Amino acid sequence: MTAELVRGQNHPLPQTRLEIRISAGNPIVAGATLGDERGTVHGAEWVAHPASPQLAGIEVPKQAAADHRLAVDLDAMPDHIHRVTVLLALPAGVGGPARFGVMAAPFVAVTGLDGTEIAGYTITDLDSESAVTALELYRRQGAWKVRAVGQGYAGGLAAMLHDQGLAEATDLAARINEAVARGMARSVAQPPPRSEGDGRVRTSAAGVGADPAATTGVGADPAPVQPQTPQQPQGAPATGGPVNYEHPARRTAAPPTPAPTAPPAAPGQPAQPVAGDASGWTMDERLYNQVWGMFEDLARTTAAYRSAVDFAESRMEQELDRVLSDPRTRVGPAADSARADARAKHADLVEQARAALDRDLAQLTAEAEVVEPALPPAYARWDSPVWQAYQVPMEIPMALRVGDLHLPERTDLRIPMLVRLPLERGLWIDAGRSGGFDEGPADSGELRRLAADAAVAIAARLLAVYPAGEIAVHVIDPAGSAAGSFAPLVGSGALAEPPAAGAQGVSSVLAALTRRVDLVQMAVRSGATDALPPDLDTAEQLLIVHDFPHGFDDRAVTQLRYLADEGPAVGVHLMMVADREDARAYGPVLDPLWRSLLRLTPVADDHLADPWVGHAWTYEPPMVPRGSRVLDQVLGEAGRAAKALKAARARPSYGN
């Protein structure tokens, strides 16, 4: 029976191998400290945190996330450790909530390795605190107990660590925040939270051995998706009463278009998947929410499988250890039988876990086969038939597909990687070699060419999904080394101007875009957007920087950092094609720049993390199929529409 703890209450722990599961509404940092009999932490080596996630007997997550699992083995704790304190903190300097008081109350549960909950604690009454001591596991008379603590600290991680006696608390807190910022830079941003009424299906992260009635798979009860909230139409009548119907965040009176429903399933069979069965105001929004639901389903069902396999291996190791620890059973027929039984139980548990995973993967694969052909151009692959009937759109879509994601458990199940529009983060196409490039091109020049091709493919998708005149693309190629890759953009007339070359070209483009950011920021802050200069292009701007830092002096680097930080809020977006190693001469001054960009690779690489459980996902770029003319066709259509619009604007108008 689960013990629901309140602040200060304790509960005995019936076992020593445990998981601590944490659930919060926003990404948080989870860690743990090891203390002596008085709870004192004697050094940084006594703290498990994202930059140093493993200590004897405990392992914590490497990045901030809304859900966490901490692995604890109390038998492996050194004799001088008498207290394990679980810490939660809000990541600093990444744009999230600054205090727990504006979030849903975090929930912490102590469970067995099979997912059975031993004790749970909801941390309430938090306000200005940005760090909290959630609970502690402590040794008392040879046995271990758990106590709910819930002590918050407005001073954050540094104040919390200092309170536990750590002399270098401030330095360690800074290292932790730095590690978290690096981890969040590689994480795919989570979409808005879900609300009641979504038709998506959900998976459960329960492991093998959990209550079957509580364990759900892809066919589980739905968890809601937060629909996008359109603005009240211009000219809509205001209605009397206390509600301000003109508030831009209020929904319109019309309900969302009902999502399509699947035909009834045969008894005992899962429901047939339907494209667009998530909530939303338009089909594009429903498909967007559905893709994110598939992404989350795959992340969680894979986490359940991996957790179950870990539990099976841990159980087998325990049983084999018991056999080997007793001299009477170490050898002979009894020992052989015990070993065989342990391995059989392990195989049975793994088989059960794999069967549950295969069931969920089959359902998700069937859904992907239905959803993929229904995706609009903004979400579709380059080889989709929707591009054959491409026309320049009249509205900006919700999101853009920038590649595919998959996990090793099912490499052919690809989840579209969708990012919201307008881009909230710049993009960095990594032209350098990393661990995931072992099977890729051996030549660095080939990698750079592929990186430039990937940048062109993504830029072409942006040009294709924006209405004519709503986005302008600029290219900086100081040495002209990517002329072949940029040829489709140049030849179609899609570029606002030819690629800038040389130091003078770099300076000119950066100065113009910096001026645009400054002017729009001042106009927005002063409420005088109608006073912008007539020659200022108010369309979204995309700057592609190739071969950075070649051709960049210190002033240009400063301008580039400014555009990366301030540009997205006023419609100036950055796409860098660069090898980070080439910029090492600048030292750590450019580290914030790299972390602010979403890193993509020109070949398959397992560097991205999901926002739920932090799996390492293999990313594949949206490259155009070899021999296909779809890129030229789409860019040509977009270029013709842009030229026609420009010509129409240049014609004199005659008033009455």
Beta strands, then each sheet from edge to edge (+ up, - down):
strand 1: 3-5
strand 2: 10-12
strand 3: 17-35
strand 4: 47-48
strand 5: 54-55
strand 6: 58-59
strand 7: 65-73
strand 8: 83-89
strand 9: 107-112
strand 10: 117-122
strand 11: 131-140
strand 12: 143-153
strand 13: 399-406
strand 14: 415-420
strand 15: 426-430
strand 16: 471-476
strand 17: 540-548
strand 18: 572-578
strand 19: 597-600
strand 20: 605-609
strand 21: 616-620
sheet 1: 1+ 10+ 9- 3+ 4-
sheet 2: 1+ 10+ 9- 3+ 7- 6+ 5-
sheet 3: 1+ 10+ 9- 3+ 8- 11+ 12- 2+
sheet 4: 14+ 13- 21+ 20-
sheet 5: 16+ 17+ 18+ 15+ 19+
end
